[in-house]
Amino acid sequence: QVQLVESGGGLVQPGGSLRLSCAGSRIFFSIYTMAWYRQAPGKQRELAATITSGGNTNYADSVKGRFAISRDNAKNTVYLQMNALKPEDTAVYYCNADNARLGASYWGQGTQVTVSS
């Protein structure tokens, strides 16, 4: 079955950077819109960034100018470069692959990001 595996999370100080990766397997990766969601403790999961199959990107206001989403279809991988991290960025970050025409949506298991001094 389809698998999405996130990596790159960890503990970082405020103002620091992290790069998350999400590798897909058994999926025709290039036709999916890829997204990063995050869920902080006690809060609902929220959309952080998306990138379409054509490479168009969109960001939540809370991360705009600090985060950058990109994809490498040859490697079946989507990335999230996170800069100028703040304590409020602390959350579990989830990778999502979505194709509305196929009615298909897949999730990774999540990776923890903690921003703290």
N, C-alpha and C positions, 0 to 999 in steps of 0.2 A: 504494500500500500504506500501512499504518498507519505513522505516524511519531510518535516522542516525542523532543522536543528540549529538553535541559536547558540552563540558563544560570544565571549568578549566582555561579559559583565564583571563587576567587581566593586571594590571600595576605592573611592577617589575623593580627594579633598575638593572643597569648593573652588571653582575657577579652573579645575583640571579638565582633562579630556579622556574620552573612551571611544573605542570603535567597536560597534557590535556587528556581528556577521550572522547571516542566516543561510544555511545551505540546504537546498532542496534535492530530494531524490525521488525517482519514479514519478516525475511530474514534467509535463511539457512547459517548462519554466517560462519561456519567453512570451507566452500568450496570456500570462496572468498579471493582473495588477498586484503589486506587492506593497505591503504596508507594515509599519511598526505601530503597535499599540502599547500602552502602558497602564499599569494598575497599581496605584499607591495603596498602602494599608487603609482599610476602611472606606475606600472610594471605588467608584465604578471605573471599569476599563474605559480608557479614552484613546482616541486616535492621535498619534503624534505626527506621522508623516506617511505619504503615499508616493508611489512612482508607477506610472502606467506602463503598459507594454511598449509604448512609443517613447517613453523616457520623460513624460511630463510629471512634474513634482508638485506636491502641495503639502503645506505644513500647518499645524495648529499654531495659533497666535503665540502661545506660551513658549514655543521652541523656535519660532521663526528667527532667522539670523544667527542662531547658535548651532542648530542641527542641520545635517545634510544627508539626504538619502540618495543612494546610487545603486546600480545593479550591474552585474557582469553575467550576461546570459550564457556565455561560453562556460562559465563555472557554476551555473545554476545558483548564484549567490546574490543576496541583497545585503547592503551595508547601511549602517547608521553611524555617521561620524557625529559625535556629541562634544561640543566645545563649551567653554565657559559654564561648566555645570554648576547647578545650584542645589541646595538641600531639597528643594521642592521637586527636583527631578528624580528623587529616590522612588523607585518603583520596580516591579517586575515588568520587563519588556518582552513583548510577544511579537513574533513574526506571523504575518497572515498572507496567504495567497488566495486571490479571488478572481473568478471568471464568471460574470453574471450570465453570459450566453450559455455556458455549460451548466450553470446552477451549481458550481463547485466552489467550496471555500474550505481552506485548510489552515490549521494553527500549529505553531510550534509549542514546545513545552514551557518556554519562558526562560529568561535569564535575569538574575537580580542585579540591579544597579543601586549602589548606596553612595550618596554624596554626603560626606561628613568629615569634620575636622577632628 
